[in-house]
């Protein structure tokens, strides 16, 4: 891997750059919380060659949202389901907006 390849990953939201300990520190939580949301299948961390969990920035954002809900008193399993449903709703809204945009574009006429 070249230096350019390595630096290019710094902007990659899906690159698993953070260890479990670092991710827990960044979120202000415990490794146990990260394991719990993994068991609830909210996020699936990648594994290093040594088998250690590694998290991406995208996964940390999802975990942070789950942590907000848990801090409000929602059980972990329910918080994970809420985050999944929020994500699905956002994706559906994005797809709908794209369909509306393409429906408004004039269609080329046949010559």
VOPAGU-2260 file (C-alpha; in pm, 1 decimal, decimal comma):
REM VOPAGU-2260
SITE   aa  ch    i         X         Y         Z
SITE  UNK   A    0       0,0       0,0       0,0
SITE  UNK   A    1     133,3     339,9     -92,3
SITE  UNK   A    2     118,6     651,0     124,9
SITE  UNK   A    3    -147,0     793,7    -109,5
SITE  UNK   A    4    -364,1     485,8     -52,8
SITE  UNK   A    5    -328,7     517,2     324,6
SITE  UNK   A    6    -410,9     889,0     326,3
SITE  UNK   A    7    -709,8     830,5      98,9
SITE  UNK   A    8    -861,4     608,4     367,6
SITE  UNK   A    9    -864,5     896,4     615,1
SITE  UNK   A   10   -1172,4    1034,3     437,6
SITE  UNK   A   11   -1340,8     693,6     405,0
SITE  UNK   A   12   -1636,7     672,5     647,0
SITE  UNK   A   13   -1643,1     294,7     605,3
SITE  UNK   A   14   -1276,0     227,6     679,7
SITE  UNK   A   15   -1247,9      35,9    1009,8
SITE  UNK   A   16    -988,5     261,1    1170,8
SITE  UNK   A   17   -1084,5     247,7    1539,5
SITE  UNK   A   18   -1019,8     -22,9    1794,8
SITE  UNK   A   19   -1290,7    -114,4    2043,2
SITE  UNK   A   20   -1115,7      72,9    2323,4
SITE  UNK   A   21   -1069,3     386,9    2116,1
SITE  UNK   A   22   -1427,1     369,6    1986,7
SITE  UNK   A   23   -1562,0     333,4    2341,2
SITE  UNK   A   24   -1351,8     631,2    2455,1
SITE  UNK   A   25   -1474,2     844,9    2165,9
SITE  UNK   A   26   -1836,8     761,5    2246,2
SITE  UNK   A   27   -1794,7     795,4    2621,3
SITE  UNK   A   28   -1918,2     442,7    2674,4
SITE  UNK   A   29   -1779,1      98,7    2751,7
SITE  UNK   A   30   -1661,7    -185,8    2530,6
SITE  UNK   A   31   -1956,1    -381,0    2674,6
SITE  UNK   A   32   -2198,6    -133,9    2515,7
SITE  UNK   A   33   -2029,8    -183,1    2177,2
SITE  UNK   A   34   -2051,7    -559,8    2220,3
SITE  UNK   A   35   -2422,3    -527,3    2313,5
SITE  UNK   A   36   -2512,5    -329,0    2003,4
SITE  UNK   A   37   -2310,1    -576,2    1799,1
SITE  UNK   A   38   -2509,1    -864,5    1949,6
SITE  UNK   A   39   -2828,1    -671,4    1866,2
SITE  UNK   A   40   -2694,1    -655,6    1508,3
SITE  UNK   A   41   -2704,5    -277,8    1490,1
SITE  UNK   A   42   -2344,5    -272,2    1372,3
SITE  UNK   A   43   -2104,6    -548,8    1275,2
SITE  UNK   A   44   -1746,7    -443,9    1331,7
SITE  UNK   A   45   -1482,3    -575,6    1101,0
SITE  UNK   A   46   -1201,6    -780,9    1249,7
SITE  UNK   A   47    -830,4    -715,6    1234,6
SITE  UNK   A   48    -602,6   -1002,7    1125,8
SITE  UNK   A   49    -557,9   -1073,7    1498,7
SITE  UNK   A   50    -936,2   -1095,4    1550,7
SITE  UNK   A   51    -985,2    -760,7    1723,6
SITE  UNK   A   52   -1296,5    -554,9    1652,4
SITE  UNK   A   53   -1244,9    -246,4    1436,5
SITE  UNK   A   54   -1503,5      28,2    1385,7
SITE  UNK   A   55   -1556,6     283,1    1110,6
SITE  UNK   A   56   -1669,1     644,5    1153,3
SITE  UNK   A   57   -2005,7     550,6    1006,3
SITE  UNK   A   58   -2047,4     276,2    1267,4
SITE  UNK   A   59   -1947,1     518,5    1542,6
SITE  UNK   A   60   -2218,6     762,9    1433,4
SITE  UNK   A   61   -2476,6     483,8    1451,1
SITE  UNK   A   62   -2345,7     372,4    1789,8
SITE  UNK   A   63   -2360,3     733,6    1914,7
SITE  UNK   A   64   -2729,0     756,1    1817,1
SITE  UNK   A   65   -2801,8     430,0    2000,4
SITE  UNK   A   66   -2614,4     563,3    2302,6
SITE  UNK   A   67   -2832,3     878,9    2302,2
SITE  UNK   A   68   -3144,4     663,1    2316,0
SITE  UNK   A   69   -3005,8     436,6    2588,3
SITE  UNK   A   70   -2911,6     745,0    2790,4
SITE  UNK   A   71   -3279,9     847,3    2766,0
SITE  UNK   A   72   -3376,2     518,8    2934,3
SITE  UNK   A   73   -3458,6     308,1    2629,1
SITE  UNK   A   74   -3335,3     -53,9    2652,2
SITE  UNK   A   75   -3044,7    -140,7    2421,4
SITE  UNK   A   76   -3246,6    -380,1    2203,5
SITE  UNK   A   77   -3521,9    -121,2    2153,7
SITE  UNK   A   78   -3269,3     156,4    2087,7
SITE  UNK   A   79   -3103,8     -55,8    1819,6
SITE  UNK   A   80   -3439,4    -124,3    1654,3
SITE  UNK   A   81   -3524,6     247,3    1657,8
SITE  UNK   A   82   -3192,1     335,4    1494,8
SITE  UNK   A   83   -3244,3      69,5    1228,2
SITE  UNK   A   84   -3593,5     202,8    1153,1
SITE  UNK   A   85   -3466,1     561,5    1141,4
SITE  UNK   A   86   -3200,4     454,6     892,5
SITE  UNK   A   87   -3455,9     271,7     677,8
SITE  UNK   A   88   -3686,6     573,4     681,6
SITE  UNK   A   89   -3402,9     804,8     577,6
SITE  UNK   A   90   -3313,6     573,8     289,1
SITE  UNK   A   91   -3676,9     551,3     175,2
SITE  UNK   A   92   -3706,6     929,9     184,7
SITE  UNK   A   93   -3388,4     963,2     -20,2
SITE  UNK   A   94   -3519,2     718,7    -280,5
SITE  UNK   A   95   -3855,8     896,0    -295,6
SITE  UNK   A   96   -3687,6    1233,5    -343,2
SITE  UNK   A   97   -3479,7    1088,0    -626,5
SITE  UNK   A   98   -3791,2     945,2    -794,1
SITE  UNK   A   99   -3970,2    1279,2    -765,3
SITE  UNK   A  100   -3669,4    1458,3    -910,8
SITE  UNK   A  101   -3643,7    1225,4   -1209,6
SITE  UNK   A  102   -4021,5    1239,4   -1265,9
SITE  UNK   A  103   -4002,1    1619,6   -1301,1
SITE  UNK   A  104   -3719,6    1608,6   -1556,6
SITE  UNK   A  105   -3835,4    1633,4   -1916,6
SITE  UNK   A  106   -3805,6    1310,8   -2107,0
SITE  UNK   A  107   -3619,6    1314,9   -2440,4
SITE  UNK   A  108   -3851,5    1283,9   -2736,3
SITE  UNK   A  109   -3798,1    1027,9   -3008,2
SITE  UNK   A  110   -3687,6    1168,6   -3342,0
